[in-house]
Amino acid sequence: MDEIYPTGVTADAVKGELTITWSDGVEAVYSFALLRNACPCAECRGGHENMTSEPTPDMFDIPEMDPRAISLKDIEAVGNYALVLHWEDGHEYGIYNWNYLRALWEKSLEYGQSA
């Protein structure tokens, strides 16, 4: 099987959504709230021992958040393997690699909710 990779990334601040188009034709839409709640950094996961390479079910239980925490300020490419999302509240520590983002979208389908 060929490796799946992103062919396009766009953010819509009005809708609060990030869209990734993948090489297999999938167009995955992620809410900013889900992306922030699923931030893979050690601070958000509660320490290095809780960091995982796959999304966990608790990431889909999205709490009320400060609007600045889910307002995307900037997107930064990390080489050709990941993104760093910069949030209006100053948080910018999570490195969302492509495998993690694809798994997050797939898990959102499994849990019966849109990403």
N, C-alpha and C positions, 0 to 999 in steps of 0.2 A: 504494500500500500504506500502511495506517495505521501510525503509529509504535507500536512495542511498548514498553510501560512496565511497571514492577512494580506489582502490586496488593497484595502482602503480603510481609513479610520476617519470618522467625522463626529463632531459634537454639536448638539443642538441645545443651546442654553435655555431657550424658551420652553422646550419640552422637557428639559432635564434628562437628556438621553445621549449616550454614546453609541454609535453604530460601527460595527466592524464587519466588513465584507471579507469572507474567507475564500481561499483558492478553490474550494469545492462548491462554490456558489451560494453558500449559506450567508444570509445577512442577519447577524445577531445584534439585537438592540438591548442595551443595558441601561437601567435607570441609574442616575447619579446616586440615588439613595442606596441602591444595592451595591454599587461599586465602593462607596465609602464604608458601608457596613462590612463589606468583604475585604477591606484593606488588608493586604498580607504582611504588613510590617509587624515587628516585634511589639511595639507599643500597643497597637490595636488588637493583637492576638493575645496579649497578656503575658508576654515573655517569649524568649526564644524556644522554650520547651513546648509551646503551644502552636508554633508555626507549622503549617502543613503545606504540601505541594498541591493538595486538592481542596476545593471548597467543602465546608462542613455544613450540616443542616442548620445550625444556629445563625448562619450568615443570611438566611432567608427570612428570619424573624426580625424585621426592620423596625427599630424603635423610632419615636419622634426625635428629630434632630434639629439643631440650630440651623436655620436656613443657610448660614455661611459655610457650614460643614458639608453641605451637599450642593454648593455652588462651585462649579468647576472654573478655575481661573486660567489654567494652562495645561497643555499636554506635552510631555517631553519624551522623545524616543530614547531608549537605552540600547545602543548598538542596533542590531537587527533582531533582538529577541524579546523586547519588553517595552512597557510604557511606565512613566511616572506621572501620576495625576497630581496637579497642584490645586489645592482647594482654597477658597477665599478665607477660611479661618487660619491659614498658614500651614496646615498639615500637607506634607509632601514626602513622606518617608517610604511609602509602599512601592515596591517594584512589581508590577503586574506583568508577568511573562506571558507569552502567547498561549502556552499550554494551560496555564491557570485561567486565563480569560475564556478560552474555548470550553474548558471544564465547567466554569461558572455558568456559562450559557446553557450547556447541556444539562447541568443539575437543575437549572431554573425550569426547564421543561419537565424534568422528572418530578419536581415538587409542585407541578401544576400552576406555575405562576410565570408571568413574563419577567424577563430579566430587567 
